[in-house]
Amino acid sequence: MKKIVLLAFLGASVLLAMQPEPALVAVEKVKKDIVSSAQNFTGTVQFAQSAKLAVEGSGKVVKINFDVGDTLKKGDTLLQIDTQLLEAQKKSLEASLEAAKVELKNAQTDFNRYEELIKQNSVAKKVYDDSYFRLLGAKANLERAKASLDQVQIQIDKATLKAPFDGVVSAKNVEIGEWVTSGNVVANLVSTKEVELIFNLPTLYVGTVEVGQKYEVKIGDKSYFASLSAKVAQGDIKTRTFPVKFTLEVDGFVYEGMEASVSLPKREEGEHLVVPRDAIINRFGNMVIFVVIDGVAQLRPVSIIGYSDTSVAIETMGVNEGMDVITKGNERVFPEQPVIIVN
């Protein structure tokens, strides 16, 4: 009999040891309220126009007119590649072009003379034909000389790299004396006038904004009206949010990566369950709350409808107005864990 009592006592002790210790938590009541008509979201500033500038010619860099942080205007020269050999070749081709012009002039004069003589039957047909074909050859030589000269001139022009738009240099990858080849990226240029603002929005809000419409946004302490330019169809699986993109021109200098905010309308106002912001936590990759039922913490996944200064409007199952929702200590609570309410 004593053995049976002892075994029962040991079994009860093991069961008690396996049960989690009650967690100390603070709670507030779940309420119902009207969700505000707009919600603020935080996003990121990106430059709308950014280019990796590459040289089109090959050669030794003899002049650099830029450094990181410099502000450039469209058409400003960034660097110059040595063109001495090309310039010498250009002079030679210019001389060839002048010679081709002289040849064409002589061929045209001879042809005109033989054309008059052939009408008078004063010259052989073969002589006339030879003058005609010489004229055609002279014209072809002139066009060939022009094309060769144009080709060298294009190579000379490409030895000078110019800014394709107004912007600020964000990177420099070349120094004087270096040998560069066609396609080498020597600088990054970004336009700070036009920016893109990227926001990741819940599904409920993505459906309420329209491409082409303007919305008030803030960058730092300045407010702007920006056009919604795109809704990106690929979202984040973990957060169930989807990127939207605004574009606008800004006055003054901004940095890529700055924080931006936007106030967006949501679906129609209505009465929803409202809990304090502290009640919402990320658990198992989802937004959840813990409600207290019969002294035990119960996990409830939630969908966020909107925010106010201190509260969050939610949609969920198994939660009613007046229930206790954990606001402090919820990050340490596990589902089905006993809790002790300290407030």
C-alpha positions in Angstrom: 0.0 0.0 0.0 2.9 2.3 0.9 4.5 1.5 -2.5 1.3 2.5 -4.3 1.0 5.8 -2.5 4.7 6.5 -3.2 4.3 5.8 -6.9 1.2 8.0 -7.1 3.1 10.8 -5.4 6.1 10.5 -7.8 3.8 10.4 -10.8 2.0 13.6 -9.7 5.4 15.3 -9.1 6.5 14.4 -12.7 3.3 15.8 -14.1 3.6 19.0 -12.2 7.3 19.3 -13.3 6.2 18.9 -16.9 3.7 21.7 -16.8 5.0 25.2 -17.7 5.4 27.8 -15.0 2.6 30.4 -15.1 3.7 33.6 -16.9 3.3 37.0 -15.4 1.4 39.2 -17.8 -0.4 42.5 -18.1 -3.7 42.7 -20.0 -6.2 45.1 -21.4 -9.7 44.7 -22.7 -10.5 44.0 -26.4 -12.7 46.9 -27.6 -14.7 47.8 -30.6 -14.2 51.1 -32.4 -14.4 52.9 -35.7 -11.2 52.6 -37.7 -9.8 55.9 -38.9 -10.1 56.8 -42.6 -6.4 56.8 -43.3 -3.2 55.0 -42.2 0.4 56.0 -42.2 3.0 53.7 -43.8 6.8 54.0 -43.9 8.8 53.5 -47.0 12.2 54.0 -48.5 13.6 56.6 -51.0 15.3 55.3 -54.1 16.7 57.3 -57.0 14.5 56.9 -60.1 17.4 57.4 -62.5 20.7 55.8 -61.9 23.4 54.8 -64.4 26.7 53.0 -64.5 28.7 55.1 -67.0 31.0 53.1 -69.2 33.5 54.2 -71.8 32.9 53.3 -75.5 36.5 53.7 -76.6 39.8 52.2 -75.6 43.0 53.9 -74.5 44.8 55.6 -71.7 42.9 58.0 -69.5 44.6 61.5 -69.8 42.0 63.7 -68.1 39.4 63.2 -65.3 37.0 66.0 -64.4 34.9 64.5 -61.6 35.0 63.0 -58.2 32.6 61.3 -55.9 29.9 63.7 -54.7 30.3 66.1 -57.6 27.1 67.5 -59.2 27.1 67.3 -63.0 25.0 68.8 -65.7 23.9 66.9 -68.8 26.8 67.1 -71.3 29.5 67.8 -68.8 32.8 65.9 -69.6 33.8 63.3 -67.0 37.0 62.0 -68.6 39.1 62.0 -71.7 41.0 59.1 -73.4 44.2 59.7 -75.3 43.4 60.3 -79.0 46.8 61.2 -80.5 46.8 58.2 -82.8 43.3 58.8 -83.9 44.0 62.4 -84.6 46.9 61.4 -86.8 44.7 58.9 -88.6 42.1 61.6 -89.0 44.6 64.0 -90.7 45.6 61.2 -93.1 42.0 60.5 -94.0 41.2 64.2 -94.5 44.0 64.3 -97.0 42.6 61.2 -98.7 39.2 62.9 -98.8 40.7 65.9 -100.6 42.4 63.7 -103.1 39.1 61.9 -103.7 37.4 65.2 -104.3 40.1 66.2 -106.9 39.8 62.8 -108.6 36.0 63.2 -108.8 36.3 66.7 -110.2 38.7 65.5 -113.0 36.5 62.5 -113.7 33.4 64.7 -114.0 35.2 67.1 -116.3 36.4 64.3 -118.6 33.0 62.7 -118.7 31.3 66.0 -119.6 33.8 66.5 -122.5 33.3 63.0 -123.9 29.6 63.2 -123.5 29.5 66.2 -125.9 31.9 64.4 -128.3 29.9 61.2 -128.4 26.9 63.2 -129.5 29.0 64.5 -132.4 30.3 61.0 -133.1 33.8 62.5 -132.6 35.0 59.9 -130.0 35.0 56.2 -129.8 32.2 54.6 -127.7 34.8 52.8 -125.6 36.5 56.0 -124.6 33.2 57.5 -123.6 32.3 54.3 -121.5 35.7 54.4 -119.8 35.1 58.0 -118.7 31.7 57.1 -117.4 33.0 54.2 -115.3 35.9 56.3 -114.1 33.4 58.9 -112.9 31.4 56.2 -111.0 34.6 54.9 -109.4 35.6 58.4 -108.3 32.2 58.9 -106.7 32.6 55.6 -104.8 36.1 56.5 -103.7 34.8 59.8 -102.3 32.0 58.1 -100.4 34.5 55.6 -99.0 36.8 58.4 -97.9 34.0 60.2 -96.2 32.9 57.0 -94.4 36.4 56.3 -93.1 36.8 59.8 -91.9 33.4 59.6 -90.1 34.4 56.4 -88.5 37.6 57.9 -87.0 35.7 61.0 -85.9 33.1 58.7 -84.0 36.0 57.0 -82.3 37.5 60.4 -81.3 34.1 61.5 -80.0 33.7 58.3 -78.0 37.0 59.0 -76.3 35.2 61.7 -74.3 32.7 60.5 -71.7 29.9 63.0 -71.0 27.1 63.0 -68.4 23.9 61.7 -69.9 21.7 63.6 -67.4 21.9 66.0 -64.5 23.0 64.1 -61.4 25.5 63.4 -58.6 28.5 61.1 -58.9 28.0 58.2 -56.4 31.1 56.1 -57.4 34.4 56.6 -59.2 36.3 53.6 -60.6 39.1 55.1 -62.6 42.3 57.2 -62.2 44.5 59.2 -64.6 46.9 57.0 -66.5 44.8 53.8 -66.4 44.1 51.9 -69.6 40.4 51.4 -70.2 38.6 49.3 -72.8 35.2 49.7 -74.3 32.6 48.7 -71.7 34.6 49.6 -68.6 32.4 51.2 -65.9 34.2 54.2 -64.6 31.5 56.0 -62.6 28.0 55.8 -61.2 25.7 58.8 -61.7 22.3 59.2 -59.9 19.7 61.8 -60.5 18.6 63.4 -57.2 15.7 65.3 -58.7 13.3 62.5 -59.4 13.0 59.8 -56.8 10.9 56.7 -56.2 9.3 55.8 -52.9 8.8 52.2 -52.2 6.1 51.1 -49.6 5.1 47.6 -48.7 1.4 47.6 -48.0 -1.0 45.0 -46.7 -3.5 43.6 -49.3 -6.4 45.6 -47.9 -4.6 48.9 -48.7 -3.1 47.9 -52.0 -6.6 47.6 -53.4 -7.6 51.1 -52.3 -4.9 53.1 -54.1 -4.9 53.8 -57.9 -2.1 54.1 -60.3 -1.9 57.7 -61.6 -3.5 59.2 -58.5 -1.5 61.6 -56.3 -1.1 61.2 -52.5 0.6 63.2 -49.8 4.0 61.9 -48.9 6.7 63.1 -46.5 10.5 62.9 -46.8 12.1 64.3 -43.7 10.3 67.4 -42.7 9.0 68.2 -46.3 5.6 67.2 -47.7 5.0 66.5 -51.4 2.2 65.1 -53.6 3.5 62.0 -55.4 1.9 60.0 -58.1 1.4 56.3 -57.6 3.3 54.9 -60.6 3.1 51.1 -60.1 1.8 48.2 -58.0 4.3 45.4 -57.9 2.6 42.1 -58.3 5.2 40.0 -56.4 4.9 40.4 -52.6 6.6 39.2 -49.4 5.2 35.7 -48.4 6.2 36.1 -44.8 4.6 39.5 -44.2 1.8 39.3 -46.8 2.7 42.8 -48.0 3.0 44.1 -51.6 5.3 46.9 -52.9 3.8 50.0 -54.4 5.9 52.7 -56.0 5.5 56.5 -56.0 7.5 58.9 -58.2 8.0 62.6 -57.6 10.4 65.4 -58.3 12.0 66.9 -55.1 13.5 70.3 -54.5 16.8 70.1 -52.6 19.1 67.1 -52.0 17.9 63.8 -50.8 19.7 60.6 -50.0 18.9 57.1 -51.2 17.7 55.1 -48.3 16.0 58.0 -46.5 12.7 57.3 -44.7 9.5 58.3 -46.4 5.9 58.2 -45.1 2.5 58.2 -46.8 -1.0 58.5 -45.5 -3.3 56.2 -47.5 -7.0 55.6 -47.4 -8.3 52.1 -46.6 -11.6 50.4 -47.3 -14.8 51.8 -45.9 -14.9 52.8 -42.2 -16.5 50.3 -40.0 -16.6 49.0 -36.4 -13.8 46.6 -35.8 -12.1 44.9 -32.8 -9.4 47.1 -31.5 -6.4 46.1 -29.3 -3.4 48.1 -28.1 -0.4 48.2 -30.4 1.7 46.3 -27.8 -0.7 43.3 -28.1 0.4 42.6 -31.6 3.6 40.5 -32.0 5.2 38.4 -34.7 5.1 34.7 -33.9 5.9 31.9 -36.2 6.0 34.3 -39.1 2.5 35.7 -38.5 1.0 38.6 -36.7 -0.7 37.3 -33.6 -2.2 38.2 -30.2 -2.6 36.2 -27.0 -6.0 36.4 -25.2 -6.5 35.0 -21.7 -9.3 32.4 -21.4 -9.8 30.6 -18.1 -6.3 31.7 -16.9 -4.6 30.2 -20.0 -3.0 32.1 -22.9 -4.6 31.4 -26.3 -2.9 32.4 -29.5 -5.0 34.0 -32.2 -3.6 35.0 -35.7 -4.8 38.4 -36.8 -5.2 40.5 -39.9 -4.4 44.2 -39.4 -7.1 46.6 -40.6 -5.7 49.9 -39.6 -3.8 51.8 -36.9 -4.5 54.7 -34.6 -1.9 56.4 -32.3 -2.0 53.6 -29.7 -4.3 50.9 -31.1 -4.6 48.5 -33.9 -7.9 47.4 -35.6 -7.9 43.7 -36.3 -9.8 40.9 -37.9 -9.5 37.4 -36.2 -11.5 34.4 -35.1 -12.3 33.4 -31.5 -11.9 36.9 -30.1 -14.8 39.0 -28.7 -15.2 42.4 -27.3 -14.3 42.5 -23.6 -11.8 39.7 -23.6 -8.4 40.1 -21.9 -5.6 40.5 -24.4 -2.0 40.3 -23.2 0.0 43.6 -23.7 3.1 42.9 -21.6 4.9 39.6 -21.3 3.4 38.3 -24.5 6.8 37.8 -26.1 7.6 35.2 -23.5 4.2 33.4 -23.5 3.5 30.1 -25.3 0.1 28.8 -26.4 -1.8 27.0 -23.7 0.5 28.4 -21.0 -1.1 29.4 -17.7 -0.8 33.0 -16.9 -1.0 35.3 -13.8 -2.5 38.7 -14.5 -0.5 41.3 -12.5 -2.5 44.4 -13.3 
